[in-house]
C-alpha cells in the first residue's frame, strides 16, 4: 500500500493485505506482484552517480539487467526484498534459481 511521499501507507506495521483480511473476515487474500520479463534484474541504489555507473556496468557484465531504483534512501527497501528472498528459500524451501525478480 503506497502512502504519502511514496512511503508505506501503513507505516510498515501491517501490509494492506493484512488490513483487508482484518476488515473482511472470512475472505481469502493473496498478495501478488507479477513481473513481465525474461531477463533477471539486479536492483541497486546509491547517491554517487559515477559509482552507480560502474556498478551498473558490473551487473550487466554478470548477466543481469541493472535497475537503478534511486538514491541510498531506497537501500532499506532492497534489504527488505533480500529478507523476503532469504525467508522464501530457508523457511519455505523454494529453489533460489526459481526466485529471480525480472523486469
C-alpha positions in Angstrom: 0.0 0.0 0.0 1.6 3.2 -1.2 1.2 6.3 1.1 2.3 9.9 1.0 5.7 10.6 -0.5 5.8 7.0 -1.8 6.1 5.6 1.7 4.3 2.6 3.0 0.8 3.7 3.6 0.5 1.8 6.9 3.9 2.7 8.3 5.4 -0.7 7.5 3.5 -2.1 10.5 0.9 -4.1 8.6 0.5 -4.8 4.9 -2.6 -3.7 3.0 -3.4 -7.3 2.5 -3.4 -7.9 6.3 -5.7 -4.9 6.9 -8.0 -6.2 4.2 -8.1 -9.6 5.8 -8.9 -8.0 9.2 -11.7 -5.9 7.8 -13.2 -8.7 5.8 -13.1 -11.8 8.0 -13.5 -15.0 6.0 -12.3 -13.5 2.8 -9.3 -15.2 1.0 -6.5 -12.8 0.4 -3.4 -13.4 -1.8 -0.8 -10.7 -2.4 0.8 -11.0 -5.8 3.2 -8.8 -7.8 3.7 -10.1 -11.3 6.7 -9.3 -13.3 6.7 -9.5 -17.1 10.2 -10.0 -18.5 12.5 -12.9 -19.2 15.8 -11.2 -18.2 16.5 -11.1 -14.4 17.1 -7.7 -12.9 19.5 -6.7 -10.2 18.2 -3.7 -8.3 20.7 -1.2 -7.0 20.8 2.3 -5.4 23.2 4.9 -4.2 24.0 8.6 -4.2 27.2 8.7 -6.2 26.4 8.7 -10.0 29.8 7.6 -11.1 29.9 4.7 -8.6 26.4 3.7 -9.8 27.5 3.7 -13.4 30.4 1.4 -12.5 28.1 -0.9 -10.5 25.5 -0.9 -13.3 28.2 -2.0 -15.8 29.4 -4.8 -13.5 25.8 -6.0 -13.0 25.4 -6.1 -16.8 28.7 -8.0 -17.3 27.5 -10.6 -14.8 24.4 -11.2 -17.0 21.8 -9.3 -15.1 19.8 -6.2 -16.2 20.8 -3.4 -13.9 17.8 -1.5 -12.5 18.7 1.7 -10.7 16.0 2.3 -8.1 17.2 5.7 -6.9 19.2 7.1 -4.0 20.5 5.5 -1.0 17.2 6.0 0.8 16.0 3.0 -1.3 18.5 0.7 0.4 16.1 -0.3 3.2 13.6 -1.4 0.7 16.2 -3.5 -1.1 17.2 -5.0 2.2 13.5 -5.9 2.9 13.4 -7.7 -0.5 16.6 -9.6 0.4 14.9 -10.7 3.7 11.9 -11.9 1.8 14.0 -13.9 -0.6 16.0 -15.5 2.2 12.9 -16.4 4.1 11.4 -17.9 1.0 14.4 -20.1 0.4 15.2 -21.1 4.0 11.7 -21.3 5.5 9.6 -22.2 2.6 12.1 -24.3 0.8 11.8 -22.5 -2.6 14.6 -23.1 -5.0 16.9 -20.0 -5.4 17.1 -20.2 -9.2 13.3 -20.0 -9.4 13.2 -16.9 -7.3 14.6 -14.3 -9.6 12.8 -11.0 -9.9 12.6 -9.8 -13.5 11.7 -6.5 -15.1 
